[in-house]
Amino acid sequence: MDNRQDKRGDNPMDSVVGKRNLITDVPGVLVGNAASDEIKTGATVFSADQPFLASVDVMGGAPGTRETDCLAPENLVEDVDAIVLSGGSAFGLDAASGVTDALAEMHRGFQVGPVNVPIVPAAIIFDLINGGDKSWLENPYKQLGRDALANCSVDFNLGSTGAGIGATTATLKGGLGSASLVLPSGHTVGALVVVNPHGSPVVSDTNQFWAAPYEVDKEFGGLGVCTQANPLVMPKNEKLSAYQAKANTTIAIVATDAELDKAQAKRFAVAAQDGIARAIVPSHTLFDGDLIFGVSTRQKPLVESDAAIVQMALGHAAAVCMSRAIARGVYMATSASNDTLPSWQSLQEKS
């Protein structure tokens, strides 16, 4: 037995970090990244061994999406084949086309007679003014989507990679983050996030993360909680002078092996939005397109007598994983030539 299991108490809300501390601790889940250093953009693909159930919750005022209407609990579609998180604003939605084509070639998707139709929802961030060369002659995102799908694995990098390579926050580079927890019930929860918000993941004039109360084992520096934080003061924002006000968003996925229906997956995603609010200040603004996909691989049923309590624990774990994943994505981002904002790591090297 994993020794970490011994640290859990009898409280159904108690949890331990998964083996990889990645969303791929959810059995059967795979993640792949592809990026261009020259363009400073990329795509991240979430997939699984089998089609999975998904829903979505949108709290930001400026979302960019594809195939999300079908994920509403009242609509027919339940199984999806992949989810794409991409840079590129509206151009980046084409990454899902590349994934769809590649999956069809694998004969995956909803079968209608001789035709397979993969269902691939997607969401994008704005990263078009981040110092990268965007003068492409042909939209690069379709190929980036294909490449990210081909790279899908249980192990993947965080920080300046995939859809997070060109992400920015109020004053720092953003990035791709992930984290996981295993509940006493045996169910696993993981989060995957592209951090590109209008707000800040760190307290103004410090290097300390707003998500610090949820940190485990110094996973983003172990700097502790900032006791000088004043929530009444709006954090600094360096993006306003160089970026359009609507050029922000945090897009994410929370996944579990617990067997959920679409309404429960929607509620799972709603709960995870609290993790964004705890890790980014301000969050869910009119200038952000914040959204979270809620995924169930439906591998572990909920025991009927404890179902409500476990669902509450799943939502709590999703929010905690989200906060940690956001901080990890920014913490692990690295600087590159022509960046418009510094990375968290580069500022620590100078101090």
C-alpha positions as a printed Julia matrix, in Angstrom:
351×3 Matrix{Float64}:
   0.0    0.0     0.0
   1.18   3.54   -0.75
   2.43   5.05    2.5
   0.57   8.26    1.74
  -2.67   6.45    2.35
  -1.71   6.17    6.01
  -1.87   9.96    6.42
  -5.62  10.09    5.74
  -8.06  10.25    8.59
 -11.65   9.12    8.79
 -13.02  12.45    7.57
 -14.41  11.97    4.03
 -12.88  15.33    3.07
  -9.33  14.22    3.94
  -7.13  13.51    0.92
  -3.57  12.78   -0.17
  -1.66  13.85   -3.28
  -1.67  11.37   -6.16
   1.45   9.55   -7.3
   2.35  12.01  -10.08
   0.52  15.06   -8.7
  -0.95  15.4   -12.19
  -4.43  15.03  -13.63
  -3.2   11.76  -15.13
  -3.36  10.22  -11.66
  -6.99   9.66  -12.67
  -6.67   6.16  -14.21
  -6.93   6.06  -17.99
  -6.39   9.79  -18.47
  -3.73  11.08  -20.89
  -2.4   14.58  -21.63
  -0.27  15.76  -24.55
   1.4   19.07  -25.34
   2.71  20.72  -28.49
   4.12  24.23  -28.79
   6.09  26.64  -30.93
   8.86  28.62  -29.22
   8.97  31.03  -32.17
   5.26  31.8   -32.14
   5.01  31.49  -28.31
   1.82  29.49  -28.5
   0.67  25.9   -28.3
  -2.03  23.35  -27.61
  -2.78  20.84  -24.88
  -4.95  17.78  -25.44
  -6.76  15.87  -22.7
  -7.8   12.38  -23.75
  -8.39   8.95  -22.24
  -8.31   5.25  -22.99
 -12.07   5.33  -23.55
 -14.65   8.04  -24.34
 -15.54   9.98  -21.21
 -18.44  12.01  -19.87
 -18.02  15.78  -19.74
 -19.86  18.96  -18.85
 -18.69  22.56  -18.57
 -19.15  25.67  -16.45
 -18.37  29.19  -17.69
 -18.01  32.06  -15.21
 -15.89  34.54  -17.15
 -17.37  37.23  -19.37
 -15.27  36.63  -22.49
 -15.08  32.9   -23.31
 -13.9   31.36  -26.56
 -15.15  27.81  -27.1
 -16.15  25.01  -29.47
 -18.67  22.18  -28.92
 -19.57  23.31  -25.39
 -23.33  23.62  -25.9
 -23.58  19.86  -26.31
 -22.14  19.42  -22.8
 -25.1   21.04  -21.05
 -26.87  18.51  -18.79
 -30.14  18.85  -20.72
 -28.53  18.0   -24.06
 -28.02  14.59  -25.64
 -24.26  14.15  -25.94
 -22.54  12.43  -23.02
 -19.39  10.82  -24.4
 -16.56  12.95  -25.75
 -13.26  11.76  -27.18
 -10.9   14.58  -26.24
 -10.81  18.13  -24.9
  -8.48  20.74  -26.35
  -7.03  23.74  -24.52
  -5.23  26.06  -26.92
  -3.59  29.4   -27.39
  -4.3   31.56  -30.41
  -7.65  33.14  -29.57
 -10.15  32.35  -32.36
  -7.35  30.93  -34.52
  -6.64  28.38  -31.79
 -10.04  26.75  -32.07
  -8.63  25.08  -35.18
  -6.47  22.9   -32.9
  -9.61  20.91  -32.19
 -10.03  20.32  -35.96
  -6.62  18.68  -36.06
  -7.5   16.48  -33.1
 -10.86  15.58  -34.63
  -9.24  14.56  -37.92
  -6.6   12.47  -36.16
  -9.17  10.71  -33.97
 -11.34   9.95  -37.01
  -8.33   8.36  -38.66
  -8.09   6.13  -35.57
 -11.78   5.2   -36.07
 -12.71   6.87  -32.81
 -15.87   8.86  -32.26
 -19.63   8.62  -32.46
 -20.46   6.09  -35.16
 -23.12   6.93  -37.74
 -23.22   4.17  -40.32
 -19.72   3.92  -41.82
 -18.68   7.33  -40.41
 -16.95   8.09  -37.11
 -17.53  11.57  -35.69
 -15.2   12.41  -32.79
 -16.62  14.88  -30.25
 -13.87  17.31  -29.27
 -14.87  20.34  -27.17
 -12.28  23.1   -26.93
 -11.46  26.39  -25.25
  -8.86  29.02  -26.1
  -6.79  31.75  -24.49
  -5.63  35.01  -26.04
  -1.84  34.93  -26.46
  -1.43  36.9   -29.68
   0.56  39.83  -28.22
   3.14  38.04  -26.08
   6.36  38.63  -28.03
   6.02  35.68  -30.41
   6.04  35.92  -34.19
   2.41  35.68  -35.27
   3.02  36.43  -38.97
   2.2   32.9   -40.09
   1.03  32.24  -43.64
  -1.07  29.26  -42.59
  -2.92  28.75  -39.31
  -0.56  26.53  -37.24
  -3.1   25.28  -34.73
  -4.51  22.35  -36.66
  -1.04  20.77  -36.71
  -0.37  21.74  -33.1
  -3.56  19.89  -32.12
  -2.48  16.79  -34.04
   0.97  16.9   -32.48
  -0.41  17.34  -28.95
  -2.69  14.33  -29.41
   0.25  12.26  -30.67
   2.2   13.27  -27.54
  -0.5   12.14  -25.1
   0.94  10.27  -22.12
   0.51   9.86  -18.38
   3.62  12.01  -17.9
   3.82  15.58  -19.19
   5.61  18.82  -18.37
   4.2   21.89  -16.65
   4.92  25.6   -16.94
   5.95  27.03  -20.32
   4.65  24.22  -22.49
   1.59  23.31  -24.52
  -1.21  25.84  -24.36
   0.61  27.52  -21.46
   3.76  28.48  -23.32
   2.49  31.94  -24.24
   0.18  32.54  -21.28
   0.52  35.63  -19.11
  -0.93  36.93  -15.84
  -1.26  40.47  -14.48
   2.49  40.88  -13.93
   4.09  37.5   -14.68
   4.22  34.77  -17.28
   1.47  32.22  -16.87
   1.73  28.56  -17.72
   0.27  25.08  -17.73
  -0.45  23.64  -14.29
  -1.78  20.4   -12.84
  -2.37  18.76   -9.47
  -4.2   15.77   -8.0
  -5.71  14.34   -4.82
  -6.93  10.89   -3.78
  -9.94  10.82   -1.44
 -10.5    8.38    1.44
 -13.29   6.88   -0.69
 -10.58   5.82   -3.17
 -11.75   8.24   -5.86
  -9.11  10.37   -7.58
  -9.49  14.02   -8.6
  -7.14  15.99  -10.84
  -6.95  19.46  -12.35
  -5.32  20.75  -15.53
  -5.23  24.5   -16.16
  -3.88  27.09  -18.58
  -3.2   30.21  -16.49
  -3.72  33.4   -18.53
  -5.85  35.67  -16.31
  -6.43  39.39  -16.02
  -5.72  38.98  -12.3
  -2.61  38.04  -10.37
  -1.63  34.67   -8.86
   0.75  36.43   -6.44
   0.15  39.02   -3.75
   1.19  42.49   -4.92
   4.83  43.42   -4.21
   5.62  39.89   -3.03
   6.61  36.54   -4.51
   4.0   34.69   -2.44
   1.08  32.92   -4.07
  -2.55  33.55   -3.18
  -2.93  29.75   -3.29
  -0.38  29.27   -0.48
  -2.93  27.96    2.09
  -3.53  24.95   -0.19
   0.11  24.14   -1.0
   1.35  20.58   -0.38
   5.02  19.67    0.2
   6.44  22.97   -1.13
   5.09  22.2    -4.61
   5.29  25.88   -5.57
   8.16  27.12   -3.45
   6.95  26.69    0.12
   7.01  30.44    0.78
   3.96  30.35    3.0
   0.98  32.65    3.37
   1.54  36.39    2.96
   0.4   38.05    6.17
   0.59  41.52    4.59
  -1.97  40.83    1.86
  -4.72  43.44    1.62
  -7.71  42.06   -0.29
  -9.14  45.59   -0.59
  -6.29  46.73   -2.83
  -6.53  45.89   -6.53
  -3.36  44.05   -7.6
  -1.02  45.64  -10.12
  -1.59  44.81  -13.76
   1.06  45.17  -16.44
  -1.16  43.73  -19.18
  -3.47  46.73  -19.45
  -0.93  48.88  -21.28
   0.14  46.21  -23.76
  -2.93  44.03  -24.16
  -6.55  44.42  -25.02
  -8.69  44.43  -21.89
 -10.48  41.27  -23.05
  -7.24  39.36  -23.74
  -7.4   37.11  -20.7
  -8.79  33.83  -19.49
  -8.13  30.82  -17.32
  -9.27  27.59  -18.98
  -9.21  24.28  -17.15
 -10.33  20.69  -16.75
 -11.14  18.81  -13.56
 -11.41  15.05  -13.86
 -12.35  12.15  -11.61
 -12.77   8.42  -11.86
 -15.97   8.69   -9.81
 -19.08   7.73  -11.78
 -20.99  10.97  -12.37
 -23.83  11.93  -14.66
 -23.74  15.18  -16.66
 -25.54  17.22  -14.01
 -23.11  15.99  -11.36
 -20.14  16.68  -13.66
 -21.46  20.22  -14.14
 -21.68  20.68  -10.36
 -18.15  19.24  -10.06
 -16.92  21.95  -12.47
 -18.87  24.65  -10.63
 -17.18  23.7    -7.36
 -13.76  23.86   -9.04
 -14.37  27.5    -9.98
 -13.77  28.32   -6.3
 -10.2   27.17   -6.86
  -9.7   29.91   -9.46
 -11.07  32.53   -7.06
  -8.73  31.38   -4.29
  -5.64  31.47   -6.5
  -6.16  34.53   -8.74
  -7.12  38.05   -7.64
  -9.34  39.36   -9.14
 -10.97  36.42  -10.92
 -14.06  35.74  -13.01
 -13.98  39.3   -14.3
 -15.74  40.74  -17.33
 -12.33  40.64  -19.06
 -11.78  36.9   -18.47
 -13.26  33.89  -20.23
 -12.85  31.61  -17.22
 -14.28  28.15  -17.81
 -13.82  24.66  -16.45
 -14.69  21.33  -18.04
 -15.87  18.68  -15.58
 -14.92  15.13  -16.61
 -15.88  11.7   -15.29
 -14.23   8.52  -16.57
 -17.02   6.63  -14.74
 -14.68   3.9   -13.46
 -15.63   3.9    -9.77
 -19.29   3.97   -8.74
 -20.46   6.04   -5.8
 -21.79   4.0    -2.9
 -25.44   5.04   -2.7
 -25.45   5.52    1.07
 -22.46   7.89    0.91
 -23.02   9.4    -2.54
 -23.92  12.94   -1.41
 -20.99  13.17    0.99
 -18.53  11.85   -1.59
 -19.85  14.28   -4.22
 -19.24  17.13   -1.79
 -15.72  15.82   -1.16
 -15.11  15.59   -4.92
 -16.07  19.24   -5.37
 -13.86  20.32   -2.48
 -10.94  18.35   -3.89
 -11.51  19.84   -7.34
 -11.3   23.38   -5.95
  -8.15  22.61   -3.94
  -6.5   20.93   -6.95
  -7.39  23.91   -9.12
  -5.76  26.42   -6.77
  -2.63  24.31   -6.51
  -2.48  23.7   -10.27
  -2.7   27.44  -10.99
   0.19  28.24   -8.67
   2.25  25.31  -10.02
   1.76  26.48  -13.61
   3.08  29.98  -12.82
   5.8   28.69  -10.51
   7.2   26.35  -13.18
   7.05  28.82  -16.09
  10.41  29.82  -17.57
  11.62  32.92  -19.37
  12.41  33.06  -23.1
  13.6   35.68  -25.57
  11.19  38.51  -26.43
   8.92  37.8   -23.46
   6.7   40.75  -22.56
   6.56  39.77  -18.88
   9.05  38.05  -16.54
   8.58  34.56  -15.19
   8.23  33.99  -11.45
  11.45  31.97  -11.54
  13.43  34.76  -13.26
  12.48  37.26  -10.56
  13.67  34.88   -7.84
  17.0   34.51   -9.59
  17.47  38.29   -9.51
  16.54  38.67   -5.84
